[in-house]
Amino acid sequence: MYHRFDAVIVGAGGAGLMAAAQLAGKCNVAVITKLYPVRSHTGAAQGGIAAALANVEEDHWIWHMFDT
């Protein structure tokens, strides 16, 4: 049995699943992972993901540095 995909995403963490979701309406996508998606590094971060919010100025990497 053969399967044809327009895109193959390796990894089912946050970035991989977001990429697959963005492509899903446009092409045939497969997601390959060695772990269940809930065991990804994104899920394991548990608060280790930082976002610079409520800044007066436009978002910049320097704000993320100060937040972490």
C-alpha positions in Angstrom: 0.0 0.0 0.0 1.4 3.4 -1.0 0.4 6.8 0.2 1.1 10.1 -1.5 1.5 13.4 0.4 2.2 16.9 -0.8 3.9 17.7 2.6 5.3 15.5 5.4 5.8 17.2 8.7 8.4 15.6 11.0 7.4 16.2 14.7 4.0 16.7 16.3 4.9 19.4 18.8 3.4 22.8 18.7 5.3 24.0 15.5 4.7 20.7 13.6 1.0 20.6 14.3 0.6 24.3 13.5 2.4 23.8 10.2 0.1 20.8 9.4 -3.0 22.7 10.3 -1.9 25.6 8.0 -1.3 23.3 5.1 -4.2 20.9 5.6 -6.7 23.0 3.6 -4.2 23.4 0.7 -2.6 20.0 0.3 -2.5 16.4 1.5 -0.4 16.4 4.7 1.1 13.7 6.9 2.5 14.2 10.4 5.2 11.8 11.6 6.2 11.6 15.2 8.1 9.2 17.5 6.0 10.1 20.5 2.3 10.9 21.1 1.7 14.6 20.5 0.9 15.2 24.2 4.4 14.0 25.1 6.1 16.5 22.8 8.7 19.0 24.0 6.0 21.7 23.6 3.8 19.9 26.1 6.7 19.2 28.4 7.7 22.9 28.6 4.9 23.6 31.1 5.4 27.3 31.4 8.7 27.5 29.7 7.2 29.2 26.7 7.6 33.0 26.9 5.7 35.8 25.2 6.3 39.5 25.5 2.8 41.0 26.0 1.4 44.4 26.7 4.4 46.3 25.5 3.8 49.9 24.3 6.3 49.4 21.5 6.1 46.8 18.7 7.2 43.3 19.6 11.0 42.8 19.5 13.3 39.9 20.6 14.8 42.1 23.3 11.4 42.1 25.2 11.5 38.3 25.2 15.0 38.4 26.6 13.8 40.6 29.5 10.8 38.3 30.1 12.9 35.2 30.6 
